[in-house]
Amino acid sequence: AIARLNNIENDLDFAEHLIINAGVAIVPGSAFGCPDHIRISIATSMENLENAIKRIGLAL
């Protein structure tokens, strides 16, 4: 489930928050019938994944 943050009410808000504040793209779960969840792709290098995780942490 999506953690409740200021001005983030759902998975779409969360996806927008991450792209704007962390430069990380995720897919809102509502696109797959699972609102308030997210999907991420891990089809990249470990270095890119570690960098993205750090940026997500800073954006939260």
PDB file of N, CA, C and O in Angstrom:
ATOM      1  N   ALA A   1       0.840  -1.187   0.000  1.00  0.00           N
ATOM      2  CA  ALA A   1       0.000   0.000   0.000  1.00  0.00           C
ATOM      3  C   ALA A   1       0.879   1.242   0.000  1.00  0.00           C
ATOM      4  O   ALA A   1       2.022   1.206   0.455  1.00  0.00           O
ATOM      5  N   ILE A   2       0.348   2.317  -0.503  1.00  0.00           N
ATOM      6  CA  ILE A   2       1.074   3.579  -0.588  1.00  0.00           C
ATOM      7  C   ILE A   2       1.117   4.242   0.784  1.00  0.00           C
ATOM      8  O   ILE A   2       0.096   4.383   1.457  1.00  0.00           O
ATOM      9  N   ALA A   3       2.308   4.640   1.179  1.00  0.00           N
ATOM     10  CA  ALA A   3       2.437   5.416   2.416  1.00  0.00           C
ATOM     11  C   ALA A   3       1.761   6.762   2.213  1.00  0.00           C
ATOM     12  O   ALA A   3       1.844   7.341   1.130  1.00  0.00           O
ATOM     13  N   ARG A   4       1.104   7.258   3.226  1.00  0.00           N
ATOM     14  CA  ARG A   4       0.417   8.550   3.130  1.00  0.00           C
ATOM     15  C   ARG A   4       1.409   9.677   3.393  1.00  0.00           C
ATOM     16  O   ARG A   4       1.948   9.806   4.492  1.00  0.00           O
ATOM     17  N   LEU A   5       1.637  10.478   2.377  1.00  0.00           N
ATOM     18  CA  LEU A   5       2.513  11.637   2.465  1.00  0.00           C
ATOM     19  C   LEU A   5       1.688  12.873   2.154  1.00  0.00           C
ATOM     20  O   LEU A   5       0.588  12.768   1.612  1.00  0.00           O
ATOM     21  N   ASN A   6       2.205  14.023   2.488  1.00  0.00           N
ATOM     22  CA  ASN A   6       1.491  15.269   2.196  1.00  0.00           C
ATOM     23  C   ASN A   6       1.121  15.349   0.724  1.00  0.00           C
ATOM     24  O   ASN A   6       1.966  15.151  -0.148  1.00  0.00           O
ATOM     25  N   ASN A   7      -0.135  15.636   0.454  1.00  0.00           N
ATOM     26  CA  ASN A   7      -0.661  15.829  -0.898  1.00  0.00           C
ATOM     27  C   ASN A   7      -0.595  14.587  -1.774  1.00  0.00           C
ATOM     28  O   ASN A   7      -0.785  14.684  -2.986  1.00  0.00           O
ATOM     29  N   ILE A   8      -0.335  13.436  -1.197  1.00  0.00           N
ATOM     30  CA  ILE A   8      -0.325  12.189  -1.960  1.00  0.00           C
ATOM     31  C   ILE A   8      -1.475  11.335  -1.448  1.00  0.00           C
ATOM     32  O   ILE A   8      -1.439  10.811  -0.335  1.00  0.00           O
ATOM     33  N   GLU A   9      -2.489  11.210  -2.284  1.00  0.00           N
ATOM     34  CA  GLU A   9      -3.698  10.498  -1.886  1.00  0.00           C
ATOM     35  C   GLU A   9      -3.830   9.118  -2.524  1.00  0.00           C
ATOM     36  O   GLU A   9      -4.607   8.286  -2.055  1.00  0.00           O
ATOM     37  N   ASN A  10      -3.063   8.871  -3.605  1.00  0.00           N
ATOM     38  CA  ASN A  10      -3.231   7.600  -4.311  1.00  0.00           C
ATOM     39  C   ASN A  10      -1.975   7.270  -5.107  1.00  0.00           C
ATOM     40  O   ASN A  10      -0.994   8.012  -5.081  1.00  0.00           O
ATOM     41  N   ASP A  11      -2.022   6.159  -5.805  1.00  0.00           N
ATOM     42  CA  ASP A  11      -0.862   5.698  -6.559  1.00  0.00           C
ATOM     43  C   ASP A  11      -0.476   6.645  -7.694  1.00  0.00           C
ATOM     44  O   ASP A  11       0.705   6.755  -8.024  1.00  0.00           O
ATOM     45  N   LEU A  12      -1.442   7.324  -8.290  1.00  0.00           N
ATOM     46  CA  LEU A  12      -1.132   8.286  -9.357  1.00  0.00           C
ATOM     47  C   LEU A  12      -0.367   9.484  -8.802  1.00  0.00           C
ATOM     48  O   LEU A  12       0.607   9.938  -9.403  1.00  0.00           O
ATOM     49  N   ASP A  13      -0.808   9.990  -7.660  1.00  0.00           N
ATOM     50  CA  ASP A  13      -0.102  11.094  -7.005  1.00  0.00           C
ATOM     51  C   ASP A  13       1.322  10.677  -6.646  1.00  0.00           C
ATOM     52  O   ASP A  13       2.266  11.450  -6.806  1.00  0.00           O
ATOM     53  N   PHE A  14       1.462   9.441  -6.158  1.00  0.00           N
ATOM     54  CA  PHE A  14       2.775   8.943  -5.753  1.00  0.00           C
ATOM     55  C   PHE A  14       3.715   8.842  -6.953  1.00  0.00           C
ATOM     56  O   PHE A  14       4.882   9.223  -6.868  1.00  0.00           O
ATOM     57  N   ALA A  15       3.202   8.329  -8.066  1.00  0.00           N
ATOM     58  CA  ALA A  15       4.016   8.223  -9.279  1.00  0.00           C
ATOM     59  C   ALA A  15       4.467   9.603  -9.746  1.00  0.00           C
ATOM     60  O   ALA A  15       5.621   9.788 -10.134  1.00  0.00           O
ATOM     61  N   GLU A  16       3.556  10.564  -9.706  1.00  0.00           N
ATOM     62  CA  GLU A  16       3.907  11.930 -10.098  1.00  0.00           C
ATOM     63  C   GLU A  16       4.946  12.519  -9.147  1.00  0.00           C
ATOM     64  O   GLU A  16       5.886  13.182  -9.586  1.00  0.00           O
ATOM     65  N   HIS A  17       4.782  12.283  -7.863  1.00  0.00           N
ATOM     66  CA  HIS A  17       5.732  12.774  -6.864  1.00  0.00           C
ATOM     67  C   HIS A  17       7.138  12.229  -7.137  1.00  0.00           C
ATOM     68  O   HIS A  17       8.114  12.977  -7.089  1.00  0.00           O
ATOM     69  N   LEU A  18       7.241  10.932  -7.423  1.00  0.00           N
ATOM     70  CA  LEU A  18       8.560  10.339  -7.647  1.00  0.00           C
ATOM     71  C   LEU A  18       9.213  10.836  -8.925  1.00  0.00           C
ATOM     72  O   LEU A  18      10.421  11.073  -8.937  1.00  0.00           O
ATOM     73  N   ILE A  19       8.460  11.000  -9.993  1.00  0.00           N
ATOM     74  CA  ILE A  19       9.080  11.473 -11.235  1.00  0.00           C
ATOM     75  C   ILE A  19       9.555  12.914 -11.087  1.00  0.00           C
ATOM     76  O   ILE A  19      10.605  13.282 -11.614  1.00  0.00           O
ATOM     77  N   ILE A  20       8.785  13.728 -10.373  1.00  0.00           N
ATOM     78  CA  ILE A  20       9.153  15.136 -10.196  1.00  0.00           C
ATOM     79  C   ILE A  20      10.285  15.298  -9.191  1.00  0.00           C
ATOM     80  O   ILE A  20      11.226  16.052  -9.437  1.00  0.00           O
ATOM     81  N   ASN A  21      10.205  14.602  -8.069  1.00  0.00           N
ATOM     82  CA  ASN A  21      11.129  14.834  -6.962  1.00  0.00           C
ATOM     83  C   ASN A  21      12.318  13.888  -6.904  1.00  0.00           C
ATOM     84  O   ASN A  21      13.305  14.178  -6.228  1.00  0.00           O
ATOM     85  N   ALA A  22      12.237  12.758  -7.605  1.00  0.00           N
ATOM     86  CA  ALA A  22      13.342  11.805  -7.571  1.00  0.00           C
ATOM     87  C   ALA A  22      13.866  11.471  -8.958  1.00  0.00           C
ATOM     88  O   ALA A  22      14.932  10.870  -9.089  1.00  0.00           O
ATOM     89  N   GLY A  23      13.127  11.857  -9.996  1.00  0.00           N
ATOM     90  CA  GLY A  23      13.539  11.498 -11.347  1.00  0.00           C
ATOM     91  C   GLY A  23      13.435  10.002 -11.595  1.00  0.00           C
ATOM     92  O   GLY A  23      14.160   9.445 -12.419  1.00  0.00           O
ATOM     93  N   VAL A  24      12.518   9.354 -10.869  1.00  0.00           N
ATOM     94  CA  VAL A  24      12.326   7.910 -10.989  1.00  0.00           C
ATOM     95  C   VAL A  24      10.902   7.648 -11.474  1.00  0.00           C
ATOM     96  O   VAL A  24       9.936   8.143 -10.893  1.00  0.00           O
ATOM     97  N   ALA A  25      10.786   6.868 -12.536  1.00  0.00           N
ATOM     98  CA  ALA A  25       9.471   6.540 -13.086  1.00  0.00           C
ATOM     99  C   ALA A  25       9.003   5.197 -12.543  1.00  0.00           C
ATOM    100  O   ALA A  25       9.743   4.214 -12.553  1.00  0.00           O
ATOM    101  N   ILE A  26       7.770   5.175 -12.073  1.00  0.00           N
ATOM    102  CA  ILE A  26       7.108   3.946 -11.650  1.00  0.00           C
ATOM    103  C   ILE A  26       5.773   3.882 -12.376  1.00  0.00           C
ATOM    104  O   ILE A  26       5.336   4.866 -12.972  1.00  0.00           O
ATOM    105  N   VAL A  27       5.136   2.737 -12.327  1.00  0.00           N
ATOM    106  CA  VAL A  27       3.818   2.597 -12.939  1.00  0.00           C
ATOM    107  C   VAL A  27       2.790   2.480 -11.818  1.00  0.00           C
ATOM    108  O   VAL A  27       2.913   1.611 -10.955  1.00  0.00           O
ATOM    109  N   PRO A  28       1.783   3.341 -11.822  1.00  0.00           N
ATOM    110  CA  PRO A  28       0.736   3.225 -10.810  1.00  0.00           C
ATOM    111  C   PRO A  28       0.021   1.878 -10.929  1.00  0.00           C
ATOM    112  O   PRO A  28      -0.302   1.436 -12.032  1.00  0.00           O
ATOM    113  N   GLY A  29      -0.219   1.241  -9.809  1.00  0.00           N
ATOM    114  CA  GLY A  29      -0.901  -0.048  -9.812  1.00  0.00           C
ATOM    115  C   GLY A  29      -2.301   0.013 -10.383  1.00  0.00           C
ATOM    116  O   GLY A  29      -2.813  -0.987 -10.887  1.00  0.00           O
ATOM    117  N   SER A  30      -2.929   1.182 -10.309  1.00  0.00           N
ATOM    118  CA  SER A  30      -4.288   1.311 -10.844  1.00  0.00           C
ATOM    119  C   SER A  30      -4.332   1.018 -12.340  1.00  0.00           C
ATOM    120  O   SER A  30      -5.389   0.674 -12.870  1.00  0.00           O
ATOM    121  N   ALA A  31      -3.204   1.148 -13.025  1.00  0.00           N
ATOM    122  CA  ALA A  31      -3.143   0.812 -14.450  1.00  0.00           C
ATOM    123  C   ALA A  31      -3.334  -0.688 -14.671  1.00  0.00           C
ATOM    124  O   ALA A  31      -3.637  -1.122 -15.783  1.00  0.00           O
ATOM    125  N   PHE A  32      -3.155  -1.477 -13.610  1.00  0.00           N
ATOM    126  CA  PHE A  32      -3.291  -2.932 -13.677  1.00  0.00           C
ATOM    127  C   PHE A  32      -4.415  -3.439 -12.775  1.00  0.00           C
ATOM    128  O   PHE A  32      -4.485  -4.628 -12.465  1.00  0.00           O
ATOM    129  N   GLY A  33      -5.292  -2.527 -12.357  1.00  0.00           N
ATOM    130  CA  GLY A  33      -6.400  -2.925 -11.503  1.00  0.00           C
ATOM    131  C   GLY A  33      -6.035  -3.090 -10.040  1.00  0.00           C
ATOM    132  O   GLY A  33      -6.785  -3.700  -9.279  1.00  0.00           O
ATOM    133  N   CYS A  34      -4.886  -2.552  -9.638  1.00  0.00           N
ATOM    134  CA  CYS A  34      -4.438  -2.650  -8.245  1.00  0.00           C
ATOM    135  C   CYS A  34      -4.167  -1.257  -7.688  1.00  0.00           C
ATOM    136  O   CYS A  34      -3.010  -0.881  -7.496  1.00  0.00           O
ATOM    137  N   PRO A  35      -5.220  -0.491  -7.427  1.00  0.00           N
ATOM    138  CA  PRO A  35      -5.012   0.865  -6.912  1.00  0.00           C
ATOM    139  C   PRO A  35      -4.244   0.856  -5.593  1.00  0.00           C
ATOM    140  O   PRO A  35      -4.305  -0.102  -4.822  1.00  0.00           O
ATOM    141  N   ASP A  36      -3.528   1.939  -5.359  1.00  0.00           N
ATOM    142  CA  ASP A  36      -2.707   2.129  -4.159  1.00  0.00           C
ATOM    143  C   ASP A  36      -1.527   1.174  -4.073  1.00  0.00           C
ATOM    144  O   ASP A  36      -0.993   0.939  -2.989  1.00  0.00           O
ATOM    145  N   HIS A  37      -1.117   0.622  -5.213  1.00  0.00           N
ATOM    146  CA  HIS A  37       0.107  -0.159  -5.321  1.00  0.00           C
ATOM    147  C   HIS A  37       0.915   0.429  -6.476  1.00  0.00           C
ATOM    148  O   HIS A  37       0.408   1.257  -7.234  1.00  0.00           O
ATOM    149  N   ILE A  38       2.162   0.004  -6.607  1.00  0.00           N
ATOM    150  CA  ILE A  38       2.998   0.459  -7.715  1.00  0.00           C
ATOM    151  C   ILE A  38       3.696  -0.730  -8.351  1.00  0.00           C
ATOM    152  O   ILE A  38       3.795  -1.804  -7.756  1.00  0.00           O
ATOM    153  N   ARG A  39       4.172  -0.523  -9.553  1.00  0.00           N
ATOM    154  CA  ARG A  39       5.029  -1.498 -10.227  1.00  0.00           C
ATOM    155  C   ARG A  39       6.304  -0.783 -10.636  1.00  0.00           C
ATOM    156  O   ARG A  39       6.287   0.370 -11.069  1.00  0.00           O
ATOM    157  N   ILE A  40       7.399  -1.493 -10.488  1.00  0.00           N
ATOM    158  CA  ILE A  40       8.691  -0.960 -10.907  1.00  0.00           C
ATOM    159  C   ILE A  40       9.367  -1.978 -11.820  1.00  0.00           C
ATOM    160  O   ILE A  40       9.107  -3.179 -11.740  1.00  0.00           O
ATOM    161  N   SER A  41      10.222  -1.480 -12.673  1.00  0.00           N
ATOM    162  CA  SER A  41      11.016  -2.355 -13.522  1.00  0.00           C
ATOM    163  C   SER A  41      12.418  -2.448 -12.935  1.00  0.00           C
ATOM    164  O   SER A  41      13.010  -1.442 -12.543  1.00  0.00           O
ATOM    165  N   ILE A  42      12.933  -3.653 -12.882  1.00  0.00           N
ATOM    166  CA  ILE A  42      14.295  -3.841 -12.393  1.00  0.00           C
ATOM    167  C   ILE A  42      15.215  -4.284 -13.533  1.00  0.00           C
ATOM    168  O   ILE A  42      16.284  -4.849 -13.300  1.00  0.00           O
ATOM    169  N   ALA A  43      14.785  -4.019 -14.762  1.00  0.00           N
ATOM    170  CA  ALA A  43      15.552  -4.410 -15.941  1.00  0.00           C
ATOM    171  C   ALA A  43      16.601  -3.352 -16.269  1.00  0.00           C
ATOM    172  O   ALA A  43      16.550  -2.701 -17.313  1.00  0.00           O
ATOM    173  N   THR A  44      17.543  -3.201 -15.361  1.00  0.00           N
ATOM    174  CA  THR A  44      18.641  -2.256 -15.530  1.00  0.00           C
ATOM    175  C   THR A  44      19.806  -2.738 -14.679  1.00  0.00           C
ATOM    176  O   THR A  44      19.715  -3.781 -14.032  1.00  0.00           O
ATOM    177  N   SER A  45      20.879  -1.997 -14.676  1.00  0.00           N
ATOM    178  CA  SER A  45      22.050  -2.410 -13.903  1.00  0.00           C
ATOM    179  C   SER A  45      21.814  -2.231 -12.407  1.00  0.00           C
ATOM    180  O   SER A  45      20.967  -1.439 -11.993  1.00  0.00           O
ATOM    181  N   MET A  46      22.564  -2.965 -11.609  1.00  0.00           N
ATOM    182  CA  MET A  46      22.481  -2.839 -10.158  1.00  0.00           C
ATOM    183  C   MET A  46      22.831  -1.417  -9.734  1.00  0.00           C
ATOM    184  O   MET A  46      22.238  -0.885  -8.796  1.00  0.00           O
ATOM    185  N   GLU A  47      23.779  -0.806 -10.413  1.00  0.00           N
ATOM    186  CA  GLU A  47      24.159   0.575 -10.103  1.00  0.00           C
ATOM    187  C   GLU A  47      22.971   1.527 -10.284  1.00  0.00           C
ATOM    188  O   GLU A  47      22.717   2.378  -9.432  1.00  0.00           O
ATOM    189  N   ASN A  48      22.254   1.379 -11.388  1.00  0.00           N
ATOM    190  CA  ASN A  48      21.078   2.227 -11.620  1.00  0.00           C
ATOM    191  C   ASN A  48      19.992   1.980 -10.579  1.00  0.00           C
ATOM    192  O   ASN A  48      19.355   2.925 -10.114  1.00  0.00           O
ATOM    193  N   LEU A  49      19.776   0.718 -10.211  1.00  0.00           N
ATOM    194  CA  LEU A  49      18.773   0.398  -9.195  1.00  0.00           C
ATOM    195  C   LEU A  49      19.131   1.014  -7.848  1.00  0.00           C
ATOM    196  O   LEU A  49      18.278   1.602  -7.183  1.00  0.00           O
ATOM    197  N   GLU A  50      20.385   0.880  -7.450  1.00  0.00           N
ATOM    198  CA  GLU A  50      20.819   1.445  -6.171  1.00  0.00           C
ATOM    199  C   GLU A  50      20.660   2.962  -6.165  1.00  0.00           C
ATOM    200  O   GLU A  50      20.234   3.545  -5.169  1.00  0.00           O
ATOM    201  N   ASN A  51      21.002   3.588  -7.271  1.00  0.00           N
ATOM    202  CA  ASN A  51      20.858   5.039  -7.398  1.00  0.00           C
ATOM    203  C   ASN A  51      19.389   5.441  -7.296  1.00  0.00           C
ATOM    204  O   ASN A  51      19.056   6.399  -6.599  1.00  0.00           O
ATOM    205  N   ALA A  52      18.522   4.724  -7.976  1.00  0.00           N
ATOM    206  CA  ALA A  52      17.087   5.032  -7.941  1.00  0.00           C
ATOM    207  C   ALA A  52      16.519   4.860  -6.539  1.00  0.00           C
ATOM    208  O   ALA A  52      15.721   5.683  -6.089  1.00  0.00           O
ATOM    209  N   ILE A  53      16.918   3.810  -5.852  1.00  0.00           N
ATOM    210  CA  ILE A  53      16.433   3.572  -4.490  1.00  0.00           C
ATOM    211  C   ILE A  53      16.859   4.701  -3.563  1.00  0.00           C
ATOM    212  O   ILE A  53      16.073   5.151  -2.728  1.00  0.00           O
ATOM    213  N   LYS A  54      18.086   5.157  -3.703  1.00  0.00           N
ATOM    214  CA  LYS A  54      18.555   6.283  -2.885  1.00  0.00           C
ATOM    215  C   LYS A  54      17.739   7.541  -3.172  1.00  0.00           C
ATOM    216  O   LYS A  54      17.347   8.254  -2.248  1.00  0.00           O
ATOM    217  N   ARG A  55      17.483   7.814  -4.457  1.00  0.00           N
ATOM    218  CA  ARG A  55      16.709   9.006  -4.817  1.00  0.00           C
ATOM    219  C   ARG A  55      15.269   8.912  -4.324  1.00  0.00           C
ATOM    220  O   ARG A  55      14.692   9.912  -3.898  1.00  0.00           O
ATOM    221  N   ILE A  56      14.690   7.720  -4.380  1.00  0.00           N
ATOM    222  CA  ILE A  56      13.335   7.537  -3.844  1.00  0.00           C
ATOM    223  C   ILE A  56      13.333   7.819  -2.347  1.00  0.00           C
ATOM    224  O   ILE A  56      12.452   8.516  -1.845  1.00  0.00           O
ATOM    225  N   GLY A  57      14.307   7.284  -1.642  1.00  0.00           N
ATOM    226  CA  GLY A  57      14.397   7.524  -0.202  1.00  0.00           C
ATOM    227  C   GLY A  57      14.490   8.996   0.133  1.00  0.00           C
ATOM    228  O   GLY A  57      13.854   9.458   1.080  1.00  0.00           O
ATOM    229  N   LEU A  58      15.267   9.735  -0.624  1.00  0.00           N
ATOM    230  CA  LEU A  58      15.400  11.176  -0.385  1.00  0.00           C
ATOM    231  C   LEU A  58      14.108  11.920  -0.696  1.00  0.00           C
ATOM    232  O   LEU A  58      13.802  12.928  -0.058  1.00  0.00           O
ATOM    233  N   ALA A  59      13.352  11.434  -1.668  1.00  0.00           N
ATOM    234  CA  ALA A  59      12.105  12.103  -2.058  1.00  0.00           C
ATOM    235  C   ALA A  59      10.963  11.831  -1.081  1.00  0.00           C
ATOM    236  O   ALA A  59       9.951  12.532  -1.093  1.00  0.00           O
ATOM    237  N   LEU A  60      11.126  10.825  -0.247  1.00  0.00           N
ATOM    238  CA  LEU A  60      10.074  10.500   0.708  1.00  0.00           C
ATOM    239  C   LEU A  60      10.290  11.251   1.997  1.00  0.00           C
ATOM    240  O   LEU A  60       9.503  11.111   2.933  1.00  0.00           O
TER     241      LEU A  60
END
